[in-house]
Amino acid sequence: MLKTGGVAPEFILPDETGVEVSLTQLLQVGPLVLYFYPADFTPGCTKEACSIRDIHNDIVSVGLQVAGISPQDAESHKRFREQHKLPFRLLSDPEKVAIKMYDVDGPFGVGVRRVTYLINQGKKIQAAVQADILVGRHTEFIQKAIMLRETAGMRRSDESDEDL
């Protein structure tokens, strides 16, 4: 896992529609909650994705956005996203390029560690959490980021939410 305060490495990966997306492009919209997960359709990853989906309105209301990365291909991500009505991008990293750059490759190169990063628009890693089994820690981490941004007056008005 990369250290808080460090620079988030640039990547270019295809999303669930096959469109290539870079970290720079994602950050143009605002700070990013970037989460790495082992696999689509597994019980833990489904629980994690759905818990993020369930607080997604709160996430975007404070100017944050979300993207998930795992090794599955775009077609798997598309099915996973559609089946669970996920409102955020899923990026494919079958060669584990970004997974390795973000130091979340599994032990001995097997699997992917469950890690969530909060990255600001200057590509600085503001915070991170790793919890391979305790999926709820990732949701708590995101909820804390939402609360901190709300406290700092970052909540958008209802009119702005329609434009998101």
Backbone bond lengths (Angstrom), bond angles and torsions (degrees), N, CA, C in turn:
res aa  C-N    CA-C-N  psi(-1)  N-CA   C-N-CA  omega(-1)  CA-C   N-CA-C  phi
1 M - - - 1.451 - - 1.530 108.14 -
2 L 1.325 116.26 136.06 1.458 120.71 178.52 1.526 110.06 -72.85
3 K 1.312 115.57 153.85 1.461 121.46 -177.36 1.521 112.57 -81.96
4 T 1.327 115.04 145.55 1.454 121.91 172.76 1.528 107.77 -60.94
5 G 1.329 116.06 138.24 1.455 121.50 -178.88 1.514 113.00 96.14
6 G 1.326 116.98 -16.90 1.462 120.99 179.01 1.521 111.34 -80.27
7 V 1.315 114.65 174.45 1.465 121.16 179.71 1.529 109.00 -91.66
8 A 1.326 115.58 133.19 1.459 121.43 177.30 1.528 108.75 -75.13
9 P 1.322 117.80 127.03 1.458 120.62 -179.37 1.538 112.64 -66.03
10 E 1.306 115.28 142.09 1.474 121.74 176.78 1.524 108.83 -71.24
11 F 1.320 116.35 143.75 1.468 121.57 174.66 1.514 108.73 -145.11
12 I 1.312 115.24 161.42 1.464 122.98 170.85 1.520 105.61 -134.53
13 L 1.337 116.05 117.13 1.453 121.99 -177.91 1.530 109.70 -136.64
14 P 1.329 117.88 151.28 1.462 120.13 175.72 1.527 111.23 -76.60
15 D 1.337 115.35 142.42 1.466 119.20 175.34 1.526 109.26 -89.00
16 E 1.323 116.30 -170.48 1.462 121.39 -175.60 1.529 113.20 -65.31
17 T 1.328 117.75 -14.64 1.472 121.01 177.18 1.524 111.55 -99.29
18 G 1.336 117.16 -1.93 1.456 121.30 -178.42 1.518 114.19 91.83
19 V 1.339 117.79 -2.83 1.467 122.29 179.38 1.522 109.21 -77.64
20 E 1.338 116.08 130.00 1.459 119.48 178.73 1.530 110.62 -74.75
21 V 1.328 114.98 135.47 1.463 122.42 -176.21 1.534 108.16 -132.22
22 S 1.327 116.08 136.12 1.463 120.13 177.60 1.526 110.04 -105.28
23 L 1.320 115.10 162.38 1.464 119.85 174.38 1.527 109.14 -59.44
24 T 1.315 117.20 -42.94 1.469 121.29 179.56 1.518 111.37 -56.75
25 Q 1.329 117.57 -43.43 1.469 120.94 178.66 1.524 111.12 -63.63
26 L 1.319 117.09 -43.99 1.462 120.55 179.84 1.524 111.02 -60.90
27 L 1.325 117.06 -39.17 1.464 121.47 -176.26 1.531 112.90 -76.61
28 Q 1.319 118.05 -11.64 1.467 120.11 177.50 1.518 111.01 -63.17
29 V 1.317 117.04 -28.79 1.460 122.19 -177.89 1.529 111.39 -81.77
30 G 1.323 117.06 -30.30 1.466 121.44 -178.22 1.513 110.44 155.72
31 P 1.337 117.62 -177.79 1.462 121.62 177.97 1.529 110.77 -56.86
32 L 1.321 115.68 153.70 1.460 121.58 -170.88 1.520 112.20 -123.77
33 V 1.332 115.18 133.27 1.450 122.35 165.83 1.527 104.64 -93.90
34 L 1.325 116.01 108.37 1.459 121.93 -177.73 1.520 107.75 -109.52
35 Y 1.340 115.16 115.94 1.461 117.07 -178.45 1.527 110.84 -119.05
36 F 1.320 114.18 139.59 1.453 122.83 177.93 1.521 107.87 -105.82
37 Y 1.326 115.54 136.80 1.461 119.60 -178.48 1.534 109.53 -142.02
38 P 1.336 117.26 154.89 1.462 120.64 -173.96 1.523 116.29 -66.82
39 A 1.350 118.45 -48.12 1.467 118.15 -172.82 1.523 112.72 -164.38
40 D 1.325 114.94 144.68 1.460 121.14 173.32 1.535 109.58 -63.00
41 F 1.323 115.78 147.76 1.463 124.63 171.13 1.532 115.41 70.62
42 T 1.329 119.61 3.17 1.460 119.57 174.57 1.525 107.80 -82.78
43 P 1.323 118.54 155.26 1.469 120.01 -175.70 1.530 113.86 -57.00
44 G 1.326 118.62 -48.04 1.469 121.17 -178.69 1.515 112.64 -65.88
45 C 1.323 116.65 -42.01 1.470 120.31 -178.64 1.529 111.10 -70.80
46 T 1.319 116.86 -35.37 1.465 120.30 176.52 1.525 109.69 -66.02
47 K 1.321 116.32 -43.48 1.476 120.34 178.30 1.529 110.06 -60.88
48 E 1.328 116.72 -44.51 1.466 120.27 -179.81 1.535 111.29 -62.99
49 A 1.332 116.87 -49.69 1.467 120.83 -178.41 1.530 111.03 -60.85
50 C 1.320 116.76 -42.38 1.472 120.11 -179.22 1.524 111.55 -69.31
51 S 1.329 117.95 -33.58 1.462 119.20 177.65 1.531 110.22 -68.59
52 I 1.323 117.52 -35.60 1.465 120.75 175.72 1.531 109.52 -68.92
53 R 1.318 116.27 -41.44 1.474 120.62 176.32 1.530 110.80 -56.32
54 D 1.332 115.98 -42.84 1.455 120.58 -175.30 1.527 113.67 -67.79
55 I 1.331 117.84 -21.27 1.480 120.70 177.23 1.532 111.60 -111.45
56 H 1.333 116.07 12.20 1.467 120.21 -175.00 1.526 112.59 -59.31
57 N 1.322 118.27 -39.99 1.470 119.93 178.88 1.522 111.21 -60.34
58 D 1.330 117.15 -40.24 1.462 120.87 176.64 1.527 111.09 -65.67
59 I 1.320 116.40 -37.58 1.468 121.43 179.64 1.526 110.36 -61.08
60 V 1.320 116.61 -52.71 1.469 119.46 -177.16 1.520 112.10 -72.31
61 S 1.329 117.44 -23.89 1.466 119.70 -179.21 1.523 112.53 -66.95
62 V 1.337 116.80 -20.02 1.467 120.45 178.19 1.531 111.56 -106.18
63 G 1.327 116.48 14.54 1.461 120.71 175.23 1.509 115.72 84.58
64 L 1.330 117.42 11.26 1.463 120.82 176.28 1.523 109.70 -94.34
65 Q 1.302 115.57 161.89 1.460 121.32 172.84 1.517 108.40 -135.87
66 V 1.321 116.51 169.48 1.461 121.83 -175.47 1.521 110.16 -131.45
67 A 1.332 115.44 143.13 1.464 121.81 168.29 1.526 107.11 -144.76
68 G 1.324 115.81 141.09 1.454 121.51 176.94 1.521 110.21 -111.86
69 I 1.329 116.51 147.34 1.468 121.80 178.42 1.520 109.21 -129.70
70 S 1.341 115.44 132.57 1.461 122.16 172.18 1.526 108.29 -150.92
71 P 1.328 117.48 171.03 1.469 119.89 -175.14 1.533 116.03 -77.13
72 Q 1.320 119.00 -7.68 1.466 119.85 -177.21 1.529 110.48 -68.54
73 D 1.341 115.21 159.28 1.464 120.33 -178.87 1.523 111.38 -78.70
74 A 1.332 115.14 172.04 1.467 121.58 -176.49 1.526 111.69 -59.76
75 E 1.316 117.58 -38.32 1.469 120.64 -178.89 1.530 111.07 -63.87
76 S 1.322 117.49 -41.65 1.464 120.94 176.94 1.527 109.92 -63.08
77 H 1.328 116.18 -44.50 1.467 120.69 178.62 1.526 111.06 -61.45
78 K 1.317 116.07 -40.49 1.471 119.75 179.87 1.531 110.70 -61.83
79 R 1.325 116.82 -46.47 1.476 120.65 178.85 1.525 111.18 -63.64
80 F 1.336 116.74 -43.63 1.469 122.36 -179.81 1.523 109.93 -61.92
81 R 1.317 115.97 -45.91 1.466 121.52 -178.98 1.533 110.64 -63.39
82 E 1.330 116.61 -45.46 1.468 120.85 -179.36 1.527 111.42 -66.50
83 Q 1.329 117.11 -46.70 1.468 120.68 -177.22 1.522 112.19 -60.08
84 H 1.333 116.54 -36.76 1.465 120.29 -176.01 1.529 113.28 -105.99
85 K 1.333 116.22 8.78 1.475 122.32 176.75 1.541 111.06 52.05
86 L 1.331 115.35 50.86 1.457 120.87 -179.47 1.524 109.59 -82.08
87 P 1.334 118.38 125.54 1.467 121.56 -175.65 1.531 114.12 -91.17
88 F 1.322 117.97 15.13 1.460 121.14 -177.80 1.529 109.37 -129.10
89 R 1.330 114.38 163.33 1.460 121.17 -177.16 1.524 112.12 -73.90
90 L 1.335 113.84 145.34 1.451 122.23 171.74 1.520 107.02 -119.97
91 L 1.325 116.65 126.65 1.456 121.93 -176.24 1.523 110.29 -106.98
92 S 1.331 115.26 139.74 1.462 122.15 -178.07 1.519 111.02 -94.67
93 D 1.326 115.37 131.60 1.459 121.47 179.41 1.533 109.93 -136.79
94 P 1.361 117.25 62.44 1.466 120.09 -175.94 1.532 113.70 -63.76
95 E 1.303 117.48 -26.74 1.467 120.73 178.54 1.533 111.89 -88.50
96 K 1.325 116.14 -1.82 1.466 124.22 179.20 1.537 112.96 59.68
97 V 1.321 116.77 35.33 1.462 120.55 179.56 1.528 110.26 -67.26
98 A 1.330 117.14 -57.65 1.472 120.32 178.92 1.527 110.59 -67.43
99 I 1.313 116.29 -37.00 1.464 120.96 179.81 1.528 110.01 -56.49
100 K 1.313 116.92 -42.43 1.468 120.61 178.78 1.530 111.24 -73.78
101 M 1.352 117.38 -39.92 1.464 120.06 179.78 1.527 111.05 -61.39
102 Y 1.332 117.02 -34.82 1.463 121.65 -178.84 1.529 111.90 -91.53
103 D 1.328 116.44 7.74 1.457 123.03 175.09 1.534 112.33 56.27
104 V 1.332 115.64 47.44 1.459 120.46 179.47 1.533 112.23 -123.22
105 D 1.334 116.47 12.58 1.457 120.35 175.38 1.528 107.94 -64.19
106 G 1.313 116.00 143.01 1.450 120.30 -178.26 1.518 112.55 -68.29
107 P 1.324 116.61 169.28 1.466 120.91 178.81 1.537 110.89 -55.62
108 F 1.309 115.71 132.55 1.466 122.98 -179.71 1.529 112.01 58.84
109 G 1.343 116.65 25.89 1.463 121.13 177.99 1.513 114.92 76.91
110 V 1.328 116.60 10.94 1.466 120.74 -179.40 1.524 109.28 -100.73
111 G 1.331 116.59 125.67 1.459 121.13 177.92 1.511 113.62 74.15
112 V 1.316 115.02 -165.70 1.461 123.47 -178.96 1.521 107.83 -138.13
113 R 1.324 116.41 137.54 1.464 120.89 175.53 1.529 108.78 -74.10
114 R 1.314 116.22 146.15 1.461 121.43 177.58 1.535 107.36 -86.92
115 V 1.338 116.48 103.89 1.463 122.99 -176.36 1.522 108.98 -134.44
116 T 1.321 116.31 140.27 1.460 122.45 175.95 1.522 108.64 -123.63
117 Y 1.337 114.88 131.55 1.461 122.03 178.31 1.525 109.78 -115.48
118 L 1.333 116.37 146.65 1.453 122.32 168.49 1.524 105.44 -109.94
119 I 1.341 116.08 117.30 1.465 121.84 -174.12 1.522 109.01 -118.85
120 N 1.347 116.52 127.68 1.468 119.09 179.20 1.525 110.29 -83.95
121 Q 1.334 115.96 174.33 1.455 120.08 -174.71 1.526 113.19 -68.59
122 G 1.308 117.80 -13.69 1.461 121.79 174.40 1.525 112.13 -89.60
123 K 1.325 117.43 10.99 1.473 125.69 -179.33 1.520 113.45 67.91
124 K 1.325 117.33 20.19 1.464 120.73 177.03 1.536 108.72 -89.20
125 I 1.326 115.59 134.33 1.462 120.67 176.15 1.522 107.18 -78.64
126 Q 1.333 116.06 110.72 1.458 121.09 -177.00 1.517 112.47 -83.44
127 A 1.328 116.70 -31.41 1.457 121.03 -179.23 1.526 107.91 -163.76
128 A 1.330 115.66 161.85 1.459 120.48 179.21 1.521 109.44 -156.75
129 V 1.323 115.41 154.76 1.458 121.00 175.43 1.524 108.02 -142.07
130 Q 1.330 115.58 140.54 1.458 121.40 173.65 1.516 107.38 -123.97
131 A 1.309 115.66 125.45 1.464 121.54 175.76 1.523 106.59 -154.29
132 D 1.319 116.02 101.11 1.460 120.19 -174.80 1.519 113.03 -70.41
133 I 1.313 116.82 -35.05 1.466 120.42 -175.92 1.528 112.08 -107.36
134 L 1.313 117.56 -39.52 1.467 121.78 -177.28 1.526 110.31 -82.08
135 V 1.328 115.37 79.18 1.456 122.49 -175.10 1.524 111.97 -57.96
136 G 1.313 117.31 -34.02 1.463 121.61 -178.90 1.517 113.41 -59.93
137 R 1.320 117.96 -25.32 1.472 120.42 178.77 1.530 111.30 -62.84
138 H 1.323 117.34 -30.00 1.462 120.68 179.16 1.529 110.73 -71.59
139 T 1.321 116.09 -41.71 1.467 120.06 176.84 1.525 110.14 -64.55
140 E 1.320 117.12 -42.50 1.472 121.09 177.58 1.528 110.89 -61.18
141 F 1.316 117.19 -40.28 1.460 123.19 178.18 1.538 110.19 -60.24
142 I 1.331 116.10 -45.77 1.460 120.62 -179.79 1.529 110.60 -67.96
143 Q 1.324 117.14 -41.14 1.462 120.71 177.91 1.524 111.13 -61.56
144 K 1.314 117.48 -36.98 1.463 120.90 177.37 1.536 110.03 -65.62
145 A 1.334 117.44 -41.13 1.471 120.91 177.33 1.524 110.45 -61.98
146 I 1.321 116.79 -40.13 1.469 121.06 177.74 1.524 109.57 -62.55
147 M 1.323 116.67 -48.43 1.463 121.67 -178.15 1.530 111.03 -60.20
148 L 1.323 116.85 -43.81 1.469 120.55 -179.79 1.521 111.31 -63.45
149 R 1.322 117.08 -39.33 1.469 120.01 178.74 1.531 110.68 -71.26
150 E 1.325 117.36 -36.13 1.464 120.23 175.97 1.518 110.18 -62.78
151 T 1.328 116.32 -45.14 1.460 121.97 -179.91 1.525 111.00 -61.18
152 A 1.325 115.73 -33.30 1.469 120.85 179.26 1.530 112.16 -82.80
153 G 1.337 116.40 5.83 1.458 120.19 177.99 1.516 114.11 78.78
154 M 1.316 117.03 28.04 1.464 120.49 -176.59 1.526 114.10 -91.57
155 R 1.347 117.80 -3.03 1.469 119.13 -179.26 1.518 109.48 -66.11
156 R 1.326 114.50 135.21 1.466 120.97 179.27 1.521 109.25 -86.07
157 S 1.309 115.93 153.83 1.469 119.70 177.25 1.501 110.47 -70.92
158 D 1.340 116.53 163.63 1.462 121.13 -179.57 1.519 112.64 -58.83
159 E 1.352 117.05 -35.79 1.471 120.05 178.96 1.525 110.70 -62.61
160 S 1.322 116.90 -38.63 1.468 120.35 -179.06 1.526 110.82 -69.04
161 D 1.335 117.63 -31.97 1.456 120.28 -178.26 1.522 111.26 -60.37
162 E 1.326 117.90 -31.30 1.456 120.42 -179.83 1.510 111.58 -66.37
163 D 1.313 117.58 -26.17 1.458 121.23 -177.84 1.519 112.96 -84.39
164 L 1.336 118.06 -7.24 1.469 120.12 -174.39 1.481 112.70 -75.94
